[in-house]
């Protein structure tokens, strides 16, 4: 006599979310490129070539060297923007899976964070070069004063003047490359929305982006160098170089803070205390037990709340969820990112006794 001790489990419905999605290979990535994306990638290489050319030709000017560093950052960022844009052709980029709950869009945040660290290192490197040039300039002046008569007044000064035509060509190439990347190819669009400065936010679109604003303004100032005397040229060249370096450090620190908060699943925008206060003032809400706000990537923010409420009837819970979700999306969606980010709001309702 046999007994069936173990019974077969009941058939389970397949998971709505797949375990994982295929990550494209380099060949698949290349084959999926549209004509526009190919043009953008090609321009990225041209932009990088312009940056290298400017760095090679402008080694005699600290300001031109500093600006070439900034253009290299812009060129690499332009190429990475195309890489990310092509990846968005695949489901794994935006579709959720068990392995990648938010798709691969967080990889873009990680890439941006790495680029912001690179921007910081470049800024500190430029400050070091400017300091070395300043010390060498003082030593050259002392040597010139001490030995000028014995050498017939022909002491060598380290800070040499770059030919005027080279400066003008350098500035025009940088301005042209920045305008093409910023207006035509929309380089730095997502980072520019995250990196907002109030005093330039009302300028035209390309100038409201801090990276483009810095590149274009410093390129315009280069046109002043040929008009200066030899002594003024050296000091203005050093000052402009330090200005670019400090600006790069400020931009890098701001990006590290914003993108780092995304990687740590935090929300770095404004308006959260005001939203929580508005929820507390809702007549149906008695207590806010939990409230967490965080940003997953450039396009998605999440809010998770646990509320104790008075439920007068069956429809009260639905009305509260709709009211609070609308409050969060209206307040925070408009403050941070100018309404371009999607808010996913989850509310747990606990009836108050």
N, C-alpha and C positions, 0 to 999 in steps of 0.2 A: 504494500500500500504506500503510495507516494503522496507527498504533500508539497504544494507549490508555496514555498516560503517567500520567495522574492517575486514580486509582480512587476510587470513592465511599467516604466514611468509613462505618465500621460504625455502625449505629443505636445511639444511647446512651439508656439509661433516663432518664426525667425525674428531676430532682433531688428528693430527699425533702423538702428545705427550700425553700419558695417564695422567689422573688427578693424580693418585697415583698408586703405586705398592705394593703388599702385603709384609709386613715385616715378615721374618720367626720367628716362635716360637722357644723356646729352643729345643723342641722335633724335629722339622723339621731341625734345625741347626745340631743336633746330628746325625740324620739319613742321612744327606747329606755328612757326612765326608767320605773321601776316606781312604784307608788303610794307605797311607803315612801321611795324616793329623792326624790320630789316633796315629801313632807312634810319630809324632812331639809333640802332646799334652801330651802323656805319658812321653816323655823326658822332657817336660817343668816342670812336677811335680817332676821328678828325679832331675833336675837342681835346683829347689827350695829347695828340701830336702838336697842337697849338701850344698847350701848356709846356711841353718839353722844349719846344723851340724858344719860347719866351724865357724859360729858365736858363737855357744855353746862351742866348744872346744878352740876357740882362744880368750876368754875374757880376758886372762892375757896379751895379746900383743895388743898394739894400732894398729900396722900395720895389724895384722891379722883381727882385728875387722873392720878396715877401708876397707880392701879387701873384707870381707864378706858382707859389705853394698853394695859394687859395684857388687858382684855376685848376691845378691838379686835383684838388679835392672836389671841385665842381665836376670835372671830367669823369673821375672815377664814380661819383655819385650818379651821373647821367647814365653811365653804362650799367650800373647796378639797378637803376630804375627800369631799364629795358629788360634785364634778366627777370626781375620780379613781375613785370607786366606780362611777359611770355608765360611764366609759371601760372598766372591766373587763367590761362587757357584750359587748364586741367582741373578735374573735380577735386583732387586732393588739396588744392589751394584753399578753397572756400568751404568745402563740404566737411561736416563733422564725421569723425570715426572714433572708435574706442582708443586707438593708438594716438590719434591727433584730434582731441575734442574740439579744437577751434580751427582745424585745417592747418595749413602751413603758413598762414598769414603772420604768425608770431615770428617766423624766420626773418621777415622784413624788418621787424623791430630790432632783432638781434643784429642784423647787418647795419642798420642805422646807428645802433649803439657803438658798434666797432668803428664806424666812420667818425663818430663824434669823439671817440678816444684818439683816433688818428689826427683829428683837427686840433685837439689839445696838444699832442706831442709836437705837431708842426708849429704851433704858436710859441711854445716854450723854446723850440730849436731856433726860431727866428729871433727871439729875445737874446738868446745866447750869442748868436752871430752879431747882433747889433751892439751888444756889450763889448765883444772882442774888437769890433771895428772902432768903437769909441775909445777904448784903451789904446789901440794902435795909433789912432789919430793924435791923442795927447802925446804919446811917445815920439811920434813923427814931428810934432811941433817943437818939442824940447830938443830933439836932435838937430832940427833945422836952425833953432836959435843958437845952439852951442857950436855948431860946425859950419854955419852958413858962410862965414867969411873965408874960412880955409878952403872951402869947396866952390868958391865963386858963386854962392847963393843958389846952387842947383840941387838942394836936398830933395829926396823922393818922398812924396806923400802917398800913403797907402790908398786913400779914398780917391780913386780916379773917376773922372767924369765920362759918362756914357755919351756917345754921339747923339745929337738931337734927333736925327732921323730914326735911330733905333728906338728911342723912347716913344716917339709918335706911332711908329709901326706896332710896337708892343701894345700900347694902349688901345689902338684901333682894333687889333686882332682880338684882344680880350673882350672889349665891348661887343664886337660882332658875335663872337662865340657865345657870350652870356645871353645876348638877346635871342639868338637862334634856339639855344637850349631852353631858355625860360619861357619865351612866348610860343615858339613853334613846336617844341617837343615837351613842354610842361615838366621840366626837370625840377626836382625838389618840391613838388606840389604837396604831397602828403606831409612831409617834414615841415614845410612852410606853414601849413595849417596848425600843426602842433606847436610850432615855434613862433608865437606872435608877440610883437612888441607894440605897446599901445601908441607910441609916438610916430610909428610909420604904418600903422594898420589902415589908415584912411588914404594912403597913397595908391597909385595905380597898381594892378595886380603884381607885376614883376618887381616893383619897388617895395611893396609890402612884405616881400620875402626877404628876411634879414641877410641871407647869403648873397642873393643877387644885388641887394642894396649896397652891401659892403664892396662887392666886386666892381660895380659900375661907378660908385662914388670915388673909390680909390683910383680907378683907371682914369677918370676925369681929372683928378688932381695931378696925375703924371704929366699932363700937358703943361703944367706950370713950371716944371723943372728946367726946361731949356731957357726959360726967361730969367733965371736967377744968376747971380754972380757965383764965382767959384766957391767962396766961403759960405754963402747962403745955400747954395746947392747941397753942400755936404750936410749941413744941419737939417735942412728940410727933408733930404733923402732919409736921414736917420730917423727923424720924427715921424715921417710917413710910414716907415718900416715898423717902428714900434707901435704906431696906431693900428696897423693891420694885424700885428701879432697879438696885441691885447684884445682886439675885437674877435679874433679867432678863438682866443682862450675863453672869452665871455660866451660866445656862441657854443663852443664845445661844452662848457660847464652847464649851460642851459639845456642842451640836448641830452647830456648824460643824466641830468636830473629827471627830465620828462620821460625819456625812453627807459631809464632804469626803473622808474615807478611802474611802467607797463610790464617790464620783465618780472618785477616783484608782485604783480597783480594788485597794484594800488591805483588810485585815481588822483592825478595831480591837478585837476581843474578846480575852478572856484565855484562857489555856490552851494556846496554840500551842507554847511551849517544852517544856511537859510532854508534849504529844503527840509531838513530834519525839524527845524523849528516850526515850519508851516504844517508838517504832518502832526506834530504834537498839539497844535492848535485846532486840529480837526475835532469836531464835537463828538464823533463816534469813537475816536481813539483814546484809550485810557493810558496805555503804556507802550513805549517802543522798547522791546526786549533786545532785539538785535537789528543793526543797520550797517551794512557793508556796501561800499561803492568801489568799483575797480574797473580798470580799462584793460581789455584783452589785447587789442592791437589798434591800429589807426582808425578802423571802421566800426568797432564794437566796444560798447561799455556795458557793464552789468551792475544791477542793484538787487541786493537780497535783503529782505526785511521780515522781521517777525513781530507782529503787532497784537496787542490785547485790545479788543474792541467790544462795544456794547452791540449785540445783535438783537434789534427790536423785532425783525421779521426775516423771512427767508431771503428777501431781495437785498437786504442791507449789505451782506458780504460781497455780493457782486458789485454793488454801487461803490463800496469802499475801494475795492481793487481797481476799478476803472478810474476813480477819482485820483487816487494816489499815483497810479501809473502815468496818468496824463500830467499830473503835477511834476513828476520827475523828468519826463521827456520834454516838457515845455521849458522848465527852468534850466536844466543842465544841458539839454540838446542845443539850446540857443546860446548858452554862455561859453561852452567849451567846444570849439570846432565849428561854430556858426551853423549848427544844425546838420552837419554832414555825417555825424556818427549815429549809429543805431543803438538804442538803449533796450536791453533785455531786462525786464523787471519781474522779479519773483517775490510774491508776498505770501507769507504764512499767517493765517488768521487764527488767533486763539480767543474763544469767547470769554468775556469777563464775567465773573460770578456776581 
